[in-house]
């Protein structure tokens, strides 16, 4: 019998309860899913704390974060240990493609033999395009 696929997701967005429903759906596909989230995310004027709303069928684990609130420079200091302990087949990086946490997860996962993926959403690709192509053209 084959063991279930082990997927480790790193996500600051999944501290919000509404985003956790997709995690239940992924886990329902006989996937051993562990999701690492920070305890909170600090914005300019407020702080969003972890909500545990949809948590059936997968592990939602809190991990420390350094430079909380800094979209481009935050990272997860215990990520290497967590990847080593879980031994995922895939590390799903639910972060912007151009930040330190994405680079950190890519580097560590590949170093430990896991496949990696991240999805650049519409806002991420629009930001990249605007910065690289049209910052001064009004795009």
N, C-alpha and C positions, 0 to 999 in steps of 0.2 A: 504494500500500500504506500502511495506517495504521501509525503508530508505536505501540509498546506504551505503555500507560498507565504514567506515572511516579508512583510512590507513595513518599513519604518518611515513615518512621515514626520517632518519637522515643519511646524506651522505656528506663526504668531496669530494668524487670522482665526484659527480654530479655538481660540479662547472664547469666542462669541458663540452662544448656544445654537443659533440658527445654522451656522456652518457645520455643526457636528452631525446633522442628519445624513449628509453624504457619506460620513464615516461609517455609520451603521449600515448603509447600503453596500459599501465596499466590503465590510466584514461579513455580510450575509452571503457573499460569493465564495465562502470557504477560504478566506484569506486571513492569515494570522496578522492582524494589524495592530501596530503600536504607534500612537501619536504623541509626539513630544511638543509641549506647549510651554511658554513662559507663564509665571503666575499672574502676570498682568502685562498690559502695553500702555506706556505713558504717551499721551498726546500733549499738545501745547498747553492746554488748560485743564485737562482731566486725565484720569487713569481708568482704563477698562480692566476689570478683574475677571479671572476665569469664571465662566458659567458652565456648570455641568448639567446640560439639558438632554442631550441624546447620546447616551454612552453605552448602549447595549451592544455586546458582541465584539468589542475591541478594548484595548488598554489606552486610557488617556492619562498620560503621566506629565507631571510638572517638572520642568528642568530650569535651572538658573539661566539668566540672560545677563550679559554685560552690555552696557551702553543702551539700556532700555529707552525707547523713544527715538533713537537715531536710526532711521530707515536704512541708511547705507552702511553704517559701521557696527551695528549690533552683531553679536555672535553668542554661541552657546558653549561655555567653558567645559561642560561635562560630555559633550557630544561624542568624542572619541571613545570614552568608556562605555557610553550607552550603545553605540554601534557594535563595539566588541562584544558586549554582553548579550545583545539580542541576535547578532549574526544574521542580519536581513539579507534576503536575496536582492531586494530593491530598496533604495532610499529615495523617497518621494519628497522633494524639496519644494514646499509651498511658500516660497519667498520670491521677492523680486529678483530677476536674473542678474542684476548688476550690483548686488550688495555683498558684504563680507560674509554673512551667514550662508549664502548660496555657495560661494567659493569654498568656505570651510567644509560644508557638507559634501560637496562634490569631491574635494581632495581626500577627505577622510574615507568616504565610502569607496572610492576607487582604490585607495591604498589598502583597504580591507577586503577587496574582492567583490563588493556589491555593485550592481547596476544602479544607475541614477536616472532620475527624470525630474524636470520642473516644467511648469507651464507658464508661459508669459502671457498674461491676460491683456486685454485690449488697452487698459490704462498703462501697463508696463511698456508695451510696444509703442504706444503713442508717445510716451515720455522719451523713449530712446530716439524715436524718429525726430521728435521736436528738438532734442538736444543736438543730435548729429546733423540734421538736415536744415531745420528751419528756425533756429532760435531767433534769428534776426530778420526773418522774412514774414513774421506775423502768423505763421502756421500754428 
